[in-house]
């Protein structure tokens, strides 16, 4: 049986009632997203609340909203938040993104999401896991279109998704007049092809894109220095 919780340096994330457990993707996004001067942050599909907690640790003045469709995940995220040092600055809501968007009265400086990504042909049988991993309930177009409508003029959308979806993402972003600001190609093991994409989008076109790579493990399957440096404020290693 897997461990029902994952302990970080400043907080613990329980995930035994969540379809999607604490994983590398969420941790990477939480450590990578730019939070400087981002006072209002929205985490779409918050799950356990992991990314919201990481961003709260990195920006001690930020106010963060986390939303999710899974009622059990929201309850567990609320408990994780309450038990953390950041409980007064994070709110968790059980609501669809579009419904939540209709209630927003103040724009966000940053929207983050580790979005669903499996296609119809790859669907897994478990209902909750399907809800967390598939794009039936929130497509990439919906995420970017609604997300852009909630952004402050200089706001950003930061995502992590499979590298294979990069072209689809860029086309969708272009259709929504969102521009790439920063892009990191994530390589699982040295010498292999990118498996994930970390990307930051903005309604403002800076005409310059910061592009780099992050390799998680060397050929001996040891964590790389770059990976350790990115996550050193969180992981207990």
C-alpha atoms as one frame of an Amber mdcrd trajectory, in Angstrom:
protein
   0.000   0.000   0.000   1.341   3.420  -0.911   1.996   6.029   1.738  -1.184
   8.076   2.416   0.819  11.294   2.711   3.895  13.029   1.316   5.984  15.144
   3.644   7.673  18.307   2.413   9.960  20.618   4.392   7.256  23.041   5.544
   4.023  21.101   5.081   2.564  17.623   4.622   0.187  16.657   1.825  -2.271
  13.847   2.520  -3.547  12.265  -0.680  -5.264   9.015   0.320  -8.705  10.351
  -0.699  -7.548  11.985  -3.926  -7.650  10.369  -7.359  -4.344  11.946  -8.330
  -1.552  11.531  -5.815   1.378  13.839  -5.156   3.667  13.502  -8.153   6.567
  15.019 -10.008   4.435  17.095 -12.389   2.708  19.113  -9.698   5.912  19.574
  -7.743   7.750  20.822 -10.829   5.059  23.379 -11.632   4.869  24.555  -8.026
   8.623  25.102  -7.936   8.955  26.537 -11.472   6.076  29.032 -11.810   7.125
  32.665 -11.378   5.493  34.052  -8.224   7.348  37.338  -7.747   4.801  40.161
  -7.448   1.949  37.695  -8.073  -0.407  38.659  -5.276  -3.557  36.885  -6.517
  -3.117  33.319  -7.728  -5.596  30.712  -8.972  -4.850  26.967  -9.048  -7.224
  25.230 -11.480  -7.658  21.537 -10.658  -5.945  21.881  -7.312  -6.362  18.220
  -6.278  -4.523  17.795  -2.976  -3.696  21.503  -2.841  -0.006  20.759  -3.447
   0.702  23.505  -5.988  -1.250  26.091  -4.001   0.763  25.218  -0.886   4.064
  25.444  -2.748   3.211  28.845  -4.192   2.098  30.084  -0.770   5.472  29.032
   0.636   7.335  30.821  -2.156   5.331  34.063  -1.951   4.458  34.939   1.629
   2.056  37.707   0.596   0.074  35.899  -2.098  -3.603  35.035  -1.730  -4.410
  31.789  -3.492  -7.659  30.188  -4.634  -7.731  26.491  -5.503 -10.669  24.886
  -7.297 -11.494  21.295  -8.243 -14.416  19.189  -9.481 -13.708  16.304  -7.100
 -15.504  16.858  -3.791 -13.266  14.436  -1.872 -10.141  16.085  -3.262 -11.427
  19.478  -2.162 -12.094  18.233   1.358  -8.620  16.752   1.580  -7.058  19.897
   0.114  -8.881  21.974   2.726  -7.477  19.746   5.469  -3.970  19.970   4.008
  -4.254  23.749   3.883  -5.575  24.008   7.453  -2.678  21.922   8.763  -0.094
  24.006   6.906   1.499  27.328   7.936  -0.362  29.029   5.063  -3.972  28.291
   5.968  -5.111  31.906   6.168  -4.019  32.685   2.615  -5.431  29.730   0.654
  -9.092  29.071  -0.138 -10.331  25.820  -1.671 -13.637  25.590  -3.556 -15.522
  22.644  -5.059 -16.674  24.117  -8.365 -16.254  23.862 -12.146 -13.829  26.391
 -13.606 -16.423  28.119 -15.792 -18.886  28.479 -12.917 -16.156  29.816 -10.654
 -15.063  32.284 -13.331 -18.524  33.851 -13.404 -18.129  34.827  -9.731 -14.665
  36.415  -9.989 -14.653  40.174  -9.413 -10.908  40.822  -9.169  -8.381  39.587
 -11.756  -5.567  37.154 -11.036  -1.866  37.830 -11.448  -1.125  34.143 -12.001
  -3.185  31.112 -12.988  -1.549  27.702 -12.669  -2.769  24.284 -13.719  -1.560
  20.731 -14.082  -4.392  19.998 -16.519  -6.012  16.725 -17.603  -4.351  15.248
 -20.629  -5.418  11.735 -21.556  -7.436  11.361 -24.763 -10.585   9.251 -25.210
  -8.730   6.169 -26.443  -6.560   6.050 -23.322  -9.237   6.365 -20.683  -8.725
   4.650 -17.385 -11.666   2.821 -15.780 -11.740   4.411 -12.334 -14.236   7.273
 -12.239 -12.362   9.728 -10.046  -9.043   9.105 -11.722 -10.729   9.634 -15.074
 -12.144  12.940 -13.863  -8.718  14.078 -12.735  -6.798  12.937 -15.821  -9.065
  13.463 -18.831 -10.026  16.538 -20.789 -13.777  15.815 -21.045 -14.738  18.311
 -18.358 -12.167  21.018 -19.106 -10.523  21.224 -22.506  -7.306  23.086 -23.153
  -9.306  25.647 -25.125 -11.657  26.173 -22.170  -8.740  26.475 -19.778  -6.917
  29.108 -21.825 -10.007  31.024 -22.956 -11.539  31.292 -19.495  -8.147  31.724
 -17.863  -7.268  34.677 -20.067 -10.560  36.373 -19.162  -9.559  36.249 -15.478
  -6.031  37.621 -15.889  -4.772  41.033 -14.882  -3.229  42.945 -17.832   0.250
  41.666 -16.963  -0.979  38.303 -15.671   0.440  34.903 -16.561  -0.823  31.358
 -17.096   1.652  28.627 -16.113   1.073  24.989 -17.075   2.730  21.601 -17.139
   1.635  19.037 -19.708   3.014  16.229 -21.865   5.566  17.473 -24.370   3.600
  15.664 -27.081   0.842  18.255 -26.608   3.152  21.212 -27.215   1.972  21.897
 -30.767  -1.701  21.671 -29.759  -1.061  24.014 -26.868   0.753  26.589 -28.991
  -2.032  26.566 -31.593  -4.665  26.967 -28.905  -2.694  29.755 -27.230  -2.310
  31.564 -30.556  -6.066  31.344 -31.129  -6.588  32.931 -27.712  -3.953  35.643
 -28.350  -1.710  34.280 -25.613   2.044  34.472 -26.089   4.796  32.213 -24.784
   7.011  33.963 -22.238   8.983  31.029 -20.875   9.309  27.370 -21.811  11.186
  24.526 -20.126  11.439  21.097 -21.728  11.547  18.443 -19.014  13.701  15.376
 -19.679  13.194  12.452 -17.303  16.597  10.805 -17.810  19.718  12.278 -19.388
  19.868  11.480 -23.099  16.140  10.862 -23.541  13.540  12.976 -25.321  11.487
  15.589 -23.432   8.484  14.105 -21.626   6.910  17.207 -20.119   6.611  20.883
 -20.960   6.552  23.719 -18.434   5.220  26.833 -20.123   4.240  30.366 -19.135
   1.785  32.326 -21.285   0.820  35.992 -21.295  -1.640  38.239 -23.152   1.328
  40.597 -23.613   3.847  39.861 -26.359   7.374  40.464 -25.091   8.906  39.305
 -28.411  11.481  37.302 -26.469  11.038  33.769 -25.153  13.150  32.170 -22.437
  13.689  28.545 -23.481  15.670  25.911 -21.610  15.755  22.261 -20.570  15.557
  20.535 -17.202  16.890  16.997 -16.824  15.622  15.220 -13.716  18.011  12.246
 -13.538  21.440  11.476 -14.934  22.277   8.211 -16.693  22.826   6.569 -13.313
  19.297   7.616 -12.295  20.570  10.064  -9.698  18.784  13.396  -9.337  20.584
  16.129 -11.226  21.943  19.262  -9.592  19.450  21.396 -11.525  16.517  19.324
 -10.294  17.782  19.448  -6.724  18.250  23.212  -6.878  14.757  23.765  -8.269
  13.072  21.704  -5.555  15.447  22.149  -2.609  13.007  24.352  -0.687  10.484
  21.498  -0.673  11.901  17.988  -0.924  13.472  16.325   2.105  16.621  15.214
   0.292
